Amino acid sequence: MKFREGDIVQTKVSKEGYKAGTKGVIAHIFEGHDSCVVEIWDHTNYPIDTIDYRFSELQLILREEEWVRILLQVQEAIRNKKSSLMAGLSLF
């Protein structure tokens, strides 16, 4: 699997005090190597550390394009809900 910067990943191994299953985002890929820097997130998805990982130590959760698409869909749903609510209010 080819990883890219911005990919959301989950670790497969424990490293530097963080358990396997820790989530984060690839912040930098070392060109010519099979490793990268992962920005580690806490349970609220707040960045708390950066650690180097080999690609074999990571599992892809979500590609950057996918989570941007999801975010845009959520924003559109919120706009549609507001429009529906405003149309309903205009009846009064």
C-alpha positions as CSV (number, residue, x, y, z in Angstrom):
1,M,0.0,0.0,0.0
2,K,1.2,3.4,-0.9
3,F,0.7,5.9,1.9
4,R,0.4,9.7,1.4
5,E,0.8,12.7,3.6
6,G,-2.6,13.5,5.1
7,D,-3.7,9.9,5.4
8,I,-5.4,9.0,8.7
9,V,-3.8,5.9,10.1
10,Q,-3.9,3.5,13.0
11,T,-0.7,2.0,14.4
12,K,-0.2,-1.8,14.4
13,V,2.5,-1.7,17.1
14,S,3.3,-0.2,20.4
15,K,6.0,2.5,20.3
16,E,7.4,5.1,22.6
17,G,4.6,4.6,25.2
18,Y,1.7,4.6,22.7
19,K,-0.3,1.4,22.3
20,A,-1.0,-0.4,19.1
21,G,-4.3,1.0,17.7
22,T,-3.3,4.7,18.3
23,K,-4.6,7.0,15.6
24,G,-3.0,9.9,13.8
25,V,-2.2,11.5,10.5
26,I,0.8,11.1,8.3
27,A,2.6,14.4,8.6
28,H,5.7,13.7,6.5
29,I,7.0,10.8,4.3
30,F,10.8,10.2,4.1
31,E,11.5,10.0,0.4
32,G,13.3,6.9,-0.7
33,H,12.4,5.1,2.6
34,D,9.5,3.0,3.8
35,S,8.9,5.3,6.8
36,C,7.1,8.4,7.8
37,V,6.3,10.8,10.6
38,V,2.9,10.3,12.2
39,E,1.2,13.1,14.2
40,I,-0.3,11.1,17.1
41,W,-3.8,12.1,18.3
42,D,-5.4,11.8,21.7
43,H,-9.0,10.5,22.2
44,T,-10.4,13.9,21.0
45,N,-8.2,13.9,17.8
46,Y,-6.0,16.6,19.2
47,P,-2.3,16.2,18.1
48,I,-0.1,15.3,21.1
49,D,3.1,13.9,19.6
50,T,5.0,13.0,16.5
51,I,6.7,9.6,16.0
52,D,8.5,7.9,13.1
53,Y,6.9,4.7,11.8
54,R,7.6,2.2,9.1
55,F,4.7,1.8,6.6
56,S,4.4,-1.9,7.7
57,E,3.6,-0.6,11.2
58,L,0.5,1.4,10.0
59,Q,-3.0,0.6,8.8
60,L,-4.8,3.1,6.6
61,I,-8.1,4.3,8.1
62,L,-9.1,7.1,5.7
63,R,-7.5,9.0,2.8
64,E,-7.4,12.8,3.0
65,E,-9.7,13.2,0.0
66,E,-12.3,10.9,1.7
67,W,-12.5,12.8,4.9
68,V,-12.7,16.1,3.1
69,R,-15.6,14.7,1.0
70,I,-17.3,13.5,4.2
71,L,-16.8,16.9,5.8
72,L,-18.3,18.7,2.8
73,Q,-21.3,16.3,2.9
74,V,-21.9,17.1,6.6
75,Q,-21.7,20.8,5.9
76,E,-24.2,20.4,3.0
77,A,-26.5,18.4,5.2
78,I,-26.3,21.2,7.9
79,R,-27.1,23.9,5.3
80,N,-30.1,21.9,4.0
81,K,-31.4,21.4,7.5
82,K,-31.1,25.1,8.2
83,S,-32.9,25.9,4.9
84,S,-35.7,23.5,5.7
85,L,-36.0,25.0,9.2
86,M,-36.1,28.5,7.8
87,A,-38.7,27.6,5.2
88,G,-40.9,26.0,8.0
89,L,-40.5,29.2,10.1
90,S,-41.6,31.4,7.2
91,L,-45.1,29.8,7.4
92,F,-45.7,31.6,10.7
